[in-house]
């Protein structure tokens, strides 16, 4: 029995507006993005994907005219719509994301969309030229410390104080990577900002965070200062809460590989399992976590395949592109289609309707394999009731046709577990036919 640490989650910052007010502010930040996304949804043509490169294509020109916005506003709004999950791109075609459908009625969807934009602040505002990409990456990694100081201060903080903190954090990151400065550093380019460009990069970071509505930058008698907005204050609290969730995972689980973590969750009920997934995810970058979970899903263990997609449901929008790409993989296709259907708003009970008969049968066999490997014989027998065919003879006929690699093992296990001798004999005969290639 594992012992759970009981570190309390932080309380929302004092004075945090109600959730409905935060959602109203988030809608305001993304107002242009929503207008552009809705325009694209109405157009829904082959050239509706509003390109963000130099020059305005036909779709940009139509959008600018229809919405009375400049081409620059169209490009910026389109970028925000994509980053917030309001639109999805499929080749040259755009289609509405599920958040756009829920935008007017679901405050949670609005806030999740804004947090996705907040997390992508470094993509919203282009990094300054003449600064090494490694320095840009260091500043992006150090920005959470800056945001934490802003939240703790509960008011405006002078930019020089933020620069001092940023410099200290960058030095800490370099020490953690055991980076030793060269004895004779190369001279800086005359065009490069002093101190690895930190002042310029801090300005860039603050402007990027201001652009997504997380903070404000104002002049003052003592100099320019930054202040978190209510949305920014709330977002920093959300991140701290995620860290506390991670700290409450059973000892050692956070450090485990995806496979070991999923095995550890196999006996948990859905609620506690989701808590474990959240804790494991909070300790990793989402891109690496999604890749690791999908690598496990591609393995031979059917139970872990299903659990991997349950963990990906906790990831949500950041996993969409990689999950969508797995639709072309036969072993993952049914799981991916169900994941996408639920992601796009389908009720889990109705999501099965997106599968063809063959895909449903393949999934039935894969689930039966998981039960046979990890479950009890009674559970395998009960699994018969979930088959779409309705009768055992029809199920056996279609199982033989789908070609699942575990078909023989599943049928043998089912024959051994079923209490009806006649049915068990029919299942055993089907297993023999599949094994020998007979009809």
N, C-alpha and C positions, 0 to 999 in steps of 0.2 A: 504493500500500500504506500503510495507516494505522499509526501508531506508538502503541502502547498504553503509557500510564504504569503504573509498577509499584509504586504505593504499597501496602505490605502492609496486609492487614486486621488490626484489633486482635485480640489474643488475649483469650479469655474471662477475666474477672476472676479473680484468684487466689482459690482456695477456692470457686469456683463448683461447686455440687453436680452430680452426674451428671444427664444428661437425664431419666432415669427418675424421679429424686427431684424434679426441677423439675416434671415432669408430675404427680407425686403431690400436690405442693403446689397446683398449678393445679386439680386435681380437687377438692381440699379447699375452695378459694376458691369454686368454682362448684357445690358439692354441692347446695345448695338449688335452684339454677337447673336443674340436671340432673333432679332429682326432679320439679320442676314441669313441665319440658318432656316428661318421660316420661308424666306424668299426662295432659297435654294430648294426647299422641300416642295414648293409649288411648281418651280421650274422643272426639277427632277429630270433634266435632259442629259445627253451625253457630254455636254460641255459645261455642266453646272459646277464642276469642281473649280473654285475660284483660285487660280494660281497666284502664288505670292512672290514670284520672281519679278524682274524688271518688266515694266510695260503692263498695261491692262489689256487682258484678252476680251473677247466678246461678252463673256459672262460677267466679268467685272464691270464693263461699261453699262450693261443692262441693269445690274444691281445698283450701281451708283446713281443711275437715272431714276430708277424706280423708288429707291429709298432716300433720295436726296442727300447722299453722302459723297464725300470725295473718294477717289480711288485709294488714297492712303488709308482712310477710315475703313473702306471695304476690306483691304488687305489685313489690317490689324484686327478687325472684327472677325474675319474668317479664321485667322490663326487662333483667336480666343475660342471660337466655336468648336474648332477641332480639339484643342487642348482640354476644354471643359466637357467633352463628350456629347456636345449638342448635335454634331454631325459625324457621319462615318463615310470614309472614302473607299470606293470600290473601283479601282482603276481611274477612269476619267469621270465617274459618276458619283455624286454625293447623295446620301439618303439621311433622313432624320435619325438621330440617336434616341435611345429610350428616354434620356433626360429631357429632350425637347418635348416629347409627348406629355411628360409629367410636370412640365415647368410651372404651369399656372396653379396646380392643385397640390403639389407635393413639396413641402419645404425641405424635407430631407434630401430629395433629389437635387434641389437647387444648391443646398449647402455642400453636398458632395461634389457637385460640378464646380463650385467656386474653389473648394479645397484642391481639386485637380489642377485648376488654373494656378492657384497659389504655389503648389508644388513645382509647377513648370515655369516659375518666374524668370529663370535664367534663359528660357527660350523665347519669352515675350519681348525682351529688350536685348538687341544684339550686343555681344561683348565688344569692348573697345578694341580698335586696331592697334597694333604695335606692342601688344602684351602677350607673353608666352602662354600657350594653351594650358600648360601645367599650373601657371599662376592663377589663371581663371578657375581651374578645377579646385585649387586650394581654397580660394575665396568662397566658392559655392559650398564647399564642405564646411567652412568656418562660419557661414552666415547664421546657422541655428543658434550659435553662441551669442551673436549680436542681437538676434530676436529675443533671446531669453533675457538679456540685459534690459532691453526696451520694455519687456513685460514687467520685470521686477521693479523698474524705476517708476512705473505707473504714471508716466508723464514724459515730457520732451527730454531728449538727451542730445547734448552737443555732438556734432559730427567728429571733432577731434577725439573725444572720449571713445566713440565707437571705433575710430581708427586705431587707437591704442589697443583696444580689446582685440580687434581683428588681427593686428600684428602679432600679439601674444599667442592667439589661437593658431595662426599659421605656423609660428615657430614650434608650438607643441606638436602639430601634425607632422612637421618635418622630423622632429626628434623621435616621434613614434615610428616613423619609417626608417629611422637610423640614417638619415641623410647627413653626411659630413660635408661642410663647406670646403671648397677647394682652397688650397693655400694661397693661390693668387687668382682670385676671380677675374673672369674676363670683363673688360670694360663694357659698360652699358652703351647701347646705341644712343646717339645724341637725341633721337626722337622718342626714346622709351622713357616712361615716367620713372621717377626715382623710387627706390625701395621696392623693387619688383613690381612697380605699378600699383601698390596698394591704395594710395589715395584715389587714383583713377578708378580702380576696381571697386572700391567702397562706394564711390559715387554711382557707378554702374549698378551695383547691387541695390542700393537704396532707391534709385530711380526705377529699377525693375520691380521692386516690391511695391513702390508707390503706384506703378502702372497697373498692378492687379488689385489695388485697393487695400493692401495690407498695412500701409503706413502713409503718413503725410510728411512732406519736407517743407519747412518754413524758415524764412529769415528771422533773425532776432537781434536784440541789442548786443548780445555776446557772441553772435555768430549763428550759422545755420544749424538747425536742430531737426531731429526726427522723432515722430510720435506714432505709436501703433494706433490704428483705427480700431473700433470695436470688433470688426471682422478679424483683423490681424491678431488682436489680443486673444480672441476666441480660438483662432487657428493654432497659436502657440500652445494654448492650454490643451487642445486636442492632441497635439504631438506629445506633450508631456504625459497625458493620460495613456497614450499608446506605449510609452516607455514603461509606465507603471504596470500595465497589463503584461508586458514582457517579463518584468521582474517577478510576477506572480506565477510563472510557469513552473511545473514540477522541476526539481533540481536536475540540471544537466540537459533538459530537453531542448533548450534553445540552441545549445551548441551541437546538437545532433544533425546528421545529414537528413535530407528530406525523407529518404526511405526509412531510417530509424525512427524519425519523428512520427511518420504515419503508422508504423508498426506499433508504436507506443499508444497511438490513439485508437487502434482497432477495436479495443474492448470498451471504449467510452461511449456514453450516450451522445446524441448530436450536440446538445448544448455545451457540455464540457469539452467535447472535441473541437468545436468552433473556437472556444477560448484558447485552446492549445495552438490551433492554426494561427490565430491572431498574434499570440505571443511569439511564435516562431517567425512569422512574417515581419513583425516589428523590429526584429534584430537583424534584418537583411535588407539589401536593396531589392525593390520589387522585381526588377528585370531578372536578376540572378535567381531569385526565389521561384519565379514562374518557370524559368528554364529548367531548374532542378526538379520541380514538381512534374513537369511534362516528361523529363527523362525517366522518372520513376514510372509514370503512366505507360511508357513504351515498353516496360519490362514484361516479364512473364507472369507476374503475380496479379491476378485479376482483382483481388481485394484492394491492393495498393492502387491499382488503376482507378477504381471507383473513389477511394479516399482522396487521391490526388485531385480529382475534379471537385470533390467537396471542398478541399482547401482552396482551390481556385475560385470557388464561389465567394469565399471570404475576400479574396483579392479584388474581385469586381472589375471595373473598367480598365485598369492598367493591364489586365491579362487578355483583353478582348482580341487584340491583333494576333497574338500567338495562338490562342485557342482557335480562332477562325482559320488559321493556317493548317491546323491539324485535321480539318474536315476531310482533307484529301488522303489521310492515313486510315486504311480500313479498320485497324484495331481501335482507333480513337474516335472515329467518325460518330458513332451513336452518342458517346459521352459529350463530344464537342457540340453536336446539334442540340442536345438537351440543355447544355450550359448556355448556349447562345439564345435559345428560346426563352429561358428564364431571365437571362440578362436583358432581353428586349421586352420583358414585361409579361410573358405568359405565366399563368398559374402553374406551379409545379405539377399539379394533378392533371393538367391539360397538355403539358409539354410533350408527352409521349406522342401526341398527334403529329409532330413534325417528322417522326420516323416512318420509313416505309415498313412494310410487313417483314421484309428480309432483315432490315436493320434492327427491328424490335426482336426478331428471333435471335440474331447474333448477340444482342445485348442480354437476352435471357440466358443463353449458353454461358456467356462470360460471367454473369452474376452467379449462375449455378456453379461455375468453376471456383469462384471465390468462396461460396458456401461450402462446397465439397472440401476445399483445402483448409478452411478456417472455422467452419461452423459445425452444427450438430446435424445428425441424420434427419431428425424431425423437421428441421428448418429447410432442408433440401426437399423433402416431400411437400412441405407447404408451398415451396417455390413453384410447384406445378400450377397452383391456382393463379399465378400472375401471368401465365402465358397467354398471348393474344389469340391463340388458335381455338381455345375452348375445349378441345378434346385431346386426349393423349395420342391417338393415332395420327391426327392432323399435325400435332406438334412434332412427332417423330419424323413424319414425312418432310416437314420444312426444315427441321434441324439438319437432316442429312444433306439438304440442298445448300445451306449457307456456308458450309466448309470451315467452321470454326476449328482451330487446331486442337482444342481441348474436348471436342465432341465425344470421342470414345470414352475418355476418363469420366466425363460428366454422366454419360449414360450408364456406365458400369457402377458408379457410385449411387446413382438413383435406383438402379435395379437392386442393389444390395440393401438400400435403406427402405424401400417401399414395402409395406406390410401385405399388400394384395399379391398373392403368388402369380395370378394370371397376368396382371399388369407388369409385374417385375420380369416375367418371362418375355413379354413383348418388348420391353425396354432392352433386355439383355440381347434379344435377337437383333434389334436395331443397332446396338453397339457392335455386334459381330459383323453385321453387313457393312457398316461404315469402315470398320477395321480392314475388312477383306476387299472392300470396293464393290461389293455385290449390291443388287437392287433390293 
